[in-house]
């Protein structure tokens, strides 16, 4: 049986990656080497997540201390994508 704390941590990791990846993904879209013709969707997302990993640890700690609700998380993801672009 899966521990409930493991499920909570997985949820926080997904929220963290959802918060840090849009900025990097928007930056990658405007760079010529990472455009839509060079990298396809899955590969581009994997590269964006790999580049965003250094920012994920402090964000995970902040999300773990005070997890945002759905509305705040949505607004933060939109803001991050707008800053990246």
Buried (B, 14 or more C-beta within 10 A) or exposed (E): EEEEEEEEEEEBBEBBBBBBBBBBBBBBBEEEEBEEEEBEEEEBBEBBBEBBEEBBEEBBEEBBEEBBEEEEBEEBBEEBBEEBE
